[in-house]
Amino acid sequence: MNFPRTSTLLGAMPRLSPGVSDTTGKLTSGETGKLRKRVTAIQRRFPQLVLQVVMRAMPEDHPFSLYAFWLFNAGAFAGEGRRGANNHAILLLIDPARQESALIPGYGLEPLLKPEALGHLLDLAGPVWEAGLWMEGIERVLAGLEKLLESVGAPEETGAINGEF
């Protein structure tokens, strides 16, 4: 499946708030504000990074992975001019109703952020999400993601200097 076909199948991109978007109401306004500050702080440390957290109920019509792929590509979170190898966006998508989540890096980050490491971050949040502690789980993912970015941001082959990719 490619992006044009998913767009035809799933339709228009939903309206999302930059940084943190929760249409489920699982986060309080205070938690959303705290998460926005955390996302901003991470992006300040890694200036090429665009981080988007989305909590949204996805229809049961299609696999969650299809929705995650579509949302990441339709969202163009890094900006229309930063596609392909220049895409340093990361999407954390959580569907509390389906009890599924995804952590998707842009193509520019895929060589650095291995699926196993991203899966491990989601696994860290799983137990608290199962208990309905959405904020705590997101904080766990973001803390682990920040450490992961630190570990991959230093090698010379990435062109990274002082936390930049």
LOVOGU-729260 format. One record per atom (N, C-alpha, C): x, y, z. Coordinates in steps of 0.05 Angstrom, whole numbers, padded with zeros to 5 digits, always signed. Each point is the difference from the previous one (the first is absolute). Layout:
BEGIN
XYZ;...
END
This chain:
BEGIN
+00017-00024+00000;-00017+00024+00000;+00018+00025+00000;-00007+00019-00016;+00016+00025-00001;-00018+00023+00010;+00013+00023+00003;-00014+00023+00012;-00024+00009-00017;+00003+00003-00027;-00024+00009-00015;-00024-00019+00003;+00006-00026+00001;-00022-00019+00003;-00013+00002+00028;+00017+00004+00021;-00011+00003+00027;-00017+00026+00002;+00009+00021-00013;-00015+00025+00000;-00027-00003-00013;+00000-00015-00022;-00026-00005-00014;-00018-00017+00018;+00011-00019+00014;-00015-00018+00017;-00010+00014+00025;+00018+00016+00013;-00006+00011+00026;-00010+00029+00000;+00004+00014-00022;-00011+00027-00002;+00019+00022+00009;-00013+00022+00007;+00015+00024+00007;+00013-00002+00028;+00022+00014+00003;+00014+00001+00025;-00017+00014+00021;-00002-00011+00024;-00015+00013+00021;+00015+00025+00010;-00014+00018+00012;+00013+00023+00012;+00013-00008+00026;+00026+00007+00002;+00015-00007+00024;+00013+00025+00012;+00002+00001+00026;+00015+00022+00013;+00029-00006-00002;+00017+00019-00006;+00029-00005-00001;+00011-00009+00026;+00019-00019-00001;+00014-00010+00024;-00015-00022+00014;-00024+00007+00010;-00016-00020+00015;-00029+00004-00009;-00013-00021-00009;-00028+00001-00008;-00014-00024+00012;-00020+00006+00017;-00016-00020+00013;-00029+00004-00005;-00012-00016-00018;-00028+00002-00005;-00016-00020+00016;+00014-00015+00017;-00014-00021+00017;-00009+00011+00027;+00012+00022+00008;-00006+00011+00026;+00012-00015+00023;+00019-00017-00005;+00014-00016+00021;+00020+00017+00015;+00009+00022-00012;+00019+00017+00014;-00014+00025+00009;+00007+00009+00024;-00012+00025+00010;+00014+00024-00015;-00011+00023+00002;+00012+00023-00013;+00028+00006+00013;+00002-00005+00026;+00026+00004+00013;+00021-00020-00010;-00008-00025-00004;+00018-00020-00011;+00008+00006-00028;-00019+00010-00016;+00006+00007-00028;+00020+00023+00000;-00004+00020+00017;+00019+00022+00001;+00028-00009+00009;+00001-00018+00019;+00026-00011+00010;+00014-00015-00023;-00016-00016-00014;+00012-00015-00023;+00010+00018-00022;-00015+00022-00005;+00010+00019-00021;+00026+00012+00008;+00003+00007+00026;+00026+00011+00009;+00022-00021-00003;-00006-00025+00006;+00020-00022-00002;+00008-00004-00029;-00019+00000-00018;+00005-00003-00029;+00018+00024-00009;-00007+00024+00008;+00015+00024-00008;+00029-00002+00011;+00004-00010+00024;+00026-00002+00012;+00017-00021-00016;-00012-00022-00008;+00014-00020-00015;+00008+00011-00028;-00018+00015-00012;+00005+00011-00026;+00022+00022+00002;+00001+00014+00022;+00021+00020+00004;+00028-00014+00001;+00001-00023+00013;+00025-00015+00002;+00008-00012-00026;-00020-00007-00017;+00005-00013-00026;-00014+00017-00021;+00012+00022-00009;-00013+00020-00016;-00012-00009-00027;+00010-00022-00011;-00011-00010-00025;-00024-00018+00005;-00005-00008+00024;-00022-00018+00007;-00026+00014+00001;-00021-00013-00010;-00028+00009+00003;-00014-00024+00013;-00010+00004+00024;-00013-00021+00016;-00030+00006+00002;-00016-00020-00007;-00029+00002+00002;-00011-00023+00016;-00016+00006+00020;-00014-00020+00016;-00030+00003-00007;-00012-00023-00008;-00028+00000-00007;-00014-00022+00015;-00022+00007+00015;-00018-00019+00012;-00026+00003-00015;-00008-00022-00013;-00024+00001-00017;-00012-00028-00003;-00026-00001+00000;-00013-00026-00005;-00002-00004-00030;+00011-00022-00009;+00000-00007-00028;-00022-00020-00005;-00014+00003-00023;-00021-00020-00006;+00011-00028-00001;-00017-00019+00004;+00008-00029-00001;+00001-00011-00028;-00007+00017-00020;-00002-00010-00028;+00026-00011-00011;+00023+00011+00009;+00026-00007-00012;+00020-00005+00023;+00022-00013-00007;+00021-00004+00020;+00011+00026+00011;+00007+00000+00025;+00011+00024+00013;+00026+00009-00014;+00016-00018-00009;+00025+00007-00014;-00005+00016-00025;-00022-00005-00014;-00008+00015-00023;-00007+00029+00007;-00015+00003+00022;-00006+00027+00009;+00025+00015+00008;+00018-00013+00014;+00025+00013+00009;+00016+00009-00024;+00003-00017-00020;+00015+00007-00025;-00013+00024-00013;-00026-00001-00003;-00015+00021-00014;+00002+00027+00016;-00004-00001+00026;+00001+00024+00016;+00028+00013-00001;+00021-00017+00002;+00027+00011-00001;+00005+00014-00026;-00007-00013-00022;+00005+00012-00026;-00018+00023-00007;-00026-00002+00006;-00019+00021-00005;+00006+00025+00017;+00010-00005+00024;+00006+00022+00019;+00023+00017-00008;+00019-00011-00015;+00024+00015-00009;+00010+00017+00023;+00004-00012+00024;+00007+00014+00024;+00026+00016-00002;+00019-00010-00016;+00025+00014-00004;-00002+00023-00019;-00023+00002-00014;-00004+00021-00020;+00002-00012-00028;-00014+00012-00018;-00001-00010-00028;+00028+00000-00013;+00017+00019+00008;+00027+00002-00012;+00020-00020+00012;-00008-00015+00020;+00019-00018+00013;-00011-00028-00002;+00002-00011-00024;-00009-00027-00006;+00025-00018-00003;-00005-00026-00002;+00021-00019-00005;+00022+00001+00022;+00025+00001-00008;+00023+00000+00018;+00000+00024+00018;-00014+00021-00007;-00001+00025+00016;-00022-00001+00020;-00016-00021+00001;-00022-00002+00019;+00010-00011+00027;+00001+00018+00019;+00009-00007+00027;-00023+00002+00020;-00024-00007-00009;-00024+00000+00017;-00002-00027+00014;-00013+00000+00023;-00007-00024+00014;-00029+00003+00009;-00016-00020-00005;-00028-00001+00008;-00004-00022+00021;-00012+00009+00023;-00009-00019+00020;-00030+00000-00002;-00011-00022-00010;-00029-00003-00003;-00011-00020+00020;-00021+00008+00015;-00012-00017+00020;-00030-00001-00005;-00011-00024-00001;-00029-00003-00001;-00008-00015+00025;-00010+00014+00020;-00008-00013+00025;-00022-00020-00004;-00019+00005-00018;-00022-00019-00004;+00009-00026-00011;+00018+00001-00020;+00010-00025-00012;+00023-00012+00016;+00011+00016+00019;+00023-00008+00016;+00024-00006-00017;+00005+00018-00019;+00022-00003-00018;+00016+00026-00002;+00025-00002-00006;+00017+00024-00002;+00022-00005-00021;+00011+00022-00010;+00021-00002-00020;+00019+00024+00005;+00025-00005-00006;+00021+00021+00002;+00014-00001-00027;-00005+00021-00017;+00009-00001-00027;+00020+00022-00005;+00025-00007-00009;+00020+00020-00007;-00002+00008-00029;+00007+00024-00007;+00002+00009-00028;+00023-00015-00013;+00000+00001-00027;+00020-00015-00015;+00029+00008+00007;+00004+00025+00007;+00026+00009+00008;+00010-00012+00026;-00018-00009+00016;+00007-00012+00026;+00000-00031+00000;-00013-00012-00020;-00002-00029+00000;+00026-00014+00003;+00022+00009-00014;+00025-00015+00003;+00011+00001+00029;-00008+00020+00015;+00011+00004+00027;-00017-00012+00022;-00027-00001-00005;-00019-00009+00021;-00011-00027-00009;+00011-00020+00010;-00008-00028-00008;-00028-00007+00011;-00015-00015-00016;-00027-00008+00009;+00000-00014+00027;+00021-00016+00006;+00001-00014+00026;+00002+00020+00023;+00016+00021-00003;+00003+00020+00021;-00026+00016+00004;-00013+00007-00022;-00026+00015+00002;-00021-00018+00012;+00000-00025-00007;-00019-00019+00012;+00004-00003+00029;+00025+00000+00009;+00007-00002+00028;-00012+00024+00015;+00002+00024-00012;-00011+00024+00014;-00031-00003+00004;-00013-00011-00020;-00029-00004+00002;-00006-00021+00021;+00017-00021+00001;-00003-00021+00021;+00002+00011+00028;+00018+00020+00004;+00003+00013+00026;-00026+00013+00009;-00014+00011-00019;-00025+00015+00006;-00024-00019+00003;+00001-00023-00012;-00023-00018-00001;-00014-00006+00026;+00015-00007+00021;-00013-00006+00026;-00016+00023+00012;+00012+00024-00002;-00015+00023+00011;-00023+00009-00018;+00003-00003-00026;-00023+00005-00018;-00022-00019+00005;+00006-00025+00006;-00021-00020+00006;-00015+00008+00025;+00013+00014+00018;-00012+00010+00025;-00014+00027-00004;+00000+00010-00025;-00013+00026-00005;+00017+00024+00007;+00025-00004+00005;+00018+00022+00008;+00014+00011-00025;-00015+00014-00017;+00010+00008-00026;+00023+00019+00001;-00001+00020+00018;+00021+00020+00003;+00026-00014+00008;-00001-00017+00020;+00024-00014+00009;+00012-00017-00022;-00016-00013-00016;+00011-00016-00022;+00013+00017-00021;-00012+00022-00007;+00012+00019-00020;+00026+00011+00011;+00000+00007+00025;+00025+00010+00012;+00022-00021-00001;-00007-00026+00004;+00020-00021-00002;+00011-00002-00028;-00017+00001-00020;+00008-00001-00027;+00018+00023-00007;-00008+00025+00008;+00016+00023-00007;+00027+00000+00014;+00001-00009+00025;+00026-00002+00014;+00018-00020-00014;-00010-00023-00007;+00016-00020-00014;+00008+00010-00028;-00018+00014-00013;+00006+00010-00027;+00023+00021+00002;-00001+00017+00020;+00021+00020+00003;+00027-00014+00005;+00001-00021+00016;+00025-00014+00005;+00009-00014-00026;-00019-00011-00015;+00007-00013-00025;+00012+00020-00020;-00013+00024-00002;+00010+00021-00017;+00028+00009+00008;+00005+00002+00026;+00027+00007+00010;+00020-00021-00010;-00007-00025+00002;+00019-00021-00007;+00006-00001-00030;-00019+00008-00017;+00005-00001-00029;+00009+00027-00011;-00002+00021+00017;+00006+00027-00010;+00030+00007-00001;+00017-00017+00012;+00028+00006+00002;+00018-00010-00023;-00007-00023-00012;+00019-00011-00020;+00005+00019-00023;+00025+00001-00009;+00008+00018-00021;-00015-00006-00026;-00006-00025-00006;-00013-00007-00025;-00028+00011-00003;-00012+00009+00022;-00027+00011-00001;+00001+00030-00007;+00024+00012+00002;+00002+00029-00004;-00010+00015+00024;-00003-00014+00023;-00011+00013+00023;+00021+00014+00017;-00007+00023+00009;+00017+00016+00018;-00018+00012+00021;+00008-00005+00026;-00015+00012+00022;-00030-00006-00001;-00007-00025-00004;-00028-00007+00001;-00015+00004-00027;+00014+00008-00021;-00013+00003-00026;+00005-00025-00016;-00019-00007-00017;+00003-00024-00017;+00018+00006-00023;
END
